[in-house]
Amino acid sequence: GAFNEFTVRYEGVYRDSTIIVEKFACAPWLDGALQLALGGDRRLRGKMRISGADLSRLVEGIERQTPNYAGRLFADLKFGGTGRAPNLSGNLWLADGLLHGVGSFTAEAEVRVNRSGVQLAPLTVQKDGVHYLRVAGGYDFASRQIDFQANARNIDAREFLQAVAGVDRVLWGRASFDLHIAGSGPR
């Protein structure tokens, strides 16, 4: 088989100008369904649930190298809108997270993606059961404007840099920060 191969099973039908995919699954961690109307406004409707997917295996399949991330990923996602203006909304959770050898992290996020942009409201991260990081904000596709805020209080600076960037032995001590990034993206 292929490098880090996954087998997905589904049942699909074409009925009344609509493509319907039911029982979309990669047991035991993925299941979902999707409908796409091919007539009229091309209405899109669907859902997907991820239940304890091995993050290291998913990352390994994408990056084709030994992953620097581990944990169990959970998600409850909903698809809607139309073929020309799709949208995605949902919640994501990470349990037993390990980032560049640093952990144990848990994370929770609500995300919305639609024709106008991306909204993260918010991503909260805990390490060993204690608040670690909060990130919220968004990106507007039309104006190419970004606006994100991040904050952390009294975290280990060396550990933070290693978890986020894989950089070790650069900085020691405790760190607190309130970061606001706003501006235009590339044209």
C-alpha positions in Angstrom: 0.0 0.0 0.0 0.8 3.7 -0.1 2.7 5.5 2.6 0.4 5.8 5.6 -2.6 4.7 3.7 -6.2 5.1 5.0 -9.2 3.2 3.6 -12.4 5.2 3.4 -15.7 3.5 2.7 -18.9 5.2 1.6 -22.2 4.7 -0.1 -23.2 7.1 -2.8 -26.2 7.6 -5.0 -27.4 10.1 -7.6 -31.1 11.0 -7.1 -33.3 13.9 -8.1 -30.3 15.9 -9.4 -28.5 15.5 -6.1 -25.3 13.6 -5.3 -25.7 11.9 -1.9 -22.8 10.3 0.0 -23.9 8.4 3.1 -22.0 6.3 5.5 -18.7 8.0 4.6 -16.3 6.3 7.1 -12.8 5.4 8.0 -13.5 3.1 11.0 -13.2 3.8 13.9 -12.3 7.5 13.8 -14.2 9.1 10.9 -17.8 9.2 9.8 -19.9 11.6 7.8 -22.4 12.4 5.1 -22.7 14.9 2.2 -25.4 16.1 -0.2 -24.8 18.3 -3.2 -27.7 19.5 -5.4 -26.6 19.8 -9.0 -29.5 22.0 -10.1 -30.7 25.4 -9.0 -28.4 27.1 -6.4 -26.3 23.8 -6.0 -27.2 23.5 -2.3 -24.5 21.8 -0.2 -25.2 20.0 3.1 -23.2 17.7 5.2 -21.5 16.7 8.4 -18.3 15.0 9.5 -17.3 13.6 12.9 -13.7 12.7 13.9 -13.5 10.6 17.0 -10.0 10.1 18.4 -7.9 10.2 15.3 -4.2 9.7 15.9 -2.7 13.1 15.1 0.8 11.7 14.5 -0.5 9.3 11.9 -2.5 12.1 10.1 0.5 14.5 10.1 2.8 11.7 8.9 0.5 11.1 6.0 0.5 14.8 5.0 4.2 15.6 5.6 5.6 12.2 4.6 8.1 12.3 7.5 8.2 11.4 11.2 5.7 13.7 12.9 6.6 16.2 15.6 3.0 16.2 16.8 0.9 13.6 18.6 -2.4 13.3 20.4 -6.0 12.3 19.7 -8.1 14.6 17.5 -11.8 15.0 17.7 -14.1 17.2 15.6 -17.7 17.9 14.8 -18.0 19.7 11.5 -20.9 20.9 9.4 -20.9 21.8 5.7 -23.5 24.1 4.2 -24.1 26.9 1.7 -24.0 26.4 -2.0 -21.5 25.1 -4.6 -20.4 28.7 -5.3 -20.5 29.8 -1.7 -19.7 26.8 0.6 -19.3 27.2 4.3 -17.8 25.1 7.1 -18.4 25.4 10.8 -17.5 23.2 13.7 -15.6 22.4 16.8 -12.2 20.8 17.2 -10.6 19.2 20.2 -7.2 17.8 20.9 -6.5 15.4 23.8 -3.1 14.2 25.1 -1.3 16.5 22.7 2.5 16.4 22.3 4.1 19.2 20.2 7.9 18.8 19.4 8.2 16.6 22.5 6.4 19.0 24.8 3.1 18.1 26.4 0.5 17.1 27.6 -1.7 19.6 25.8 -5.5 19.7 25.4 -7.1 22.2 23.0 -10.5 23.3 21.9 -11.5 25.5 19.0 -14.5 26.7 17.2 -13.9 27.5 13.5 -16.0 29.0 10.7 -15.0 29.2 7.1 -17.2 30.7 4.4 -17.0 32.8 1.3 -16.0 35.9 3.2 -13.3 34.5 5.4 -12.1 32.4 8.3 -13.0 32.9 11.9 -11.4 31.3 14.9 -13.5 31.9 18.0 -11.4 31.0 20.1 -8.7 28.4 20.3 -7.9 27.6 23.9 -5.0 25.5 24.9 -4.2 23.9 28.3 -1.0 22.2 29.4 -1.3 19.7 32.2 -4.8 21.0 32.9 -3.7 24.7 33.3 -4.5 27.6 30.9 -1.7 27.9 28.4 -2.7 29.9 25.4 -5.8 31.6 23.8 -6.0 32.6 20.2 -9.0 34.3 18.5 -9.5 36.2 15.3 -10.0 35.9 11.6 -9.0 36.6 8.0 -11.3 38.4 5.5 -10.8 37.0 1.9 -12.0 40.1 0.0 -10.0 42.8 1.9 -7.2 40.4 2.8 -7.3 41.8 6.3 -6.0 39.7 9.2 -6.9 40.3 12.8 -5.7 37.8 15.5 -5.2 38.1 19.2 -3.2 35.7 21.3 -2.4 35.7 25.0 -0.6 33.5 27.6 0.3 34.0 31.2 3.3 32.8 33.2 4.3 30.0 30.8 7.8 28.4 30.4 9.4 30.4 27.6 11.8 27.6 26.5 9.1 25.0 26.5 6.7 27.4 24.5 9.3 28.0 21.8 10.1 24.3 21.5 6.4 23.3 21.3 5.4 26.0 18.8 8.6 26.1 16.6 10.7 23.1 17.6 13.4 25.5 18.8 15.2 24.5 22.0 17.8 26.2 24.3 17.2 29.7 23.0 15.3 31.3 25.9 14.8 30.5 29.6 12.4 31.8 32.2 8.7 32.5 32.4 6.8 34.5 29.8 3.5 36.3 29.6 2.2 38.0 26.4 -0.7 39.8 24.8 -0.2 39.8 21.0 -2.4 41.5 18.5 -1.7 41.0 14.8 -3.7 43.2 12.4 -3.1 44.2 8.8 -3.2 43.2 5.2 -2.1 39.9 3.7 -0.2 39.7 0.4 -2.1 40.8 -2.8 
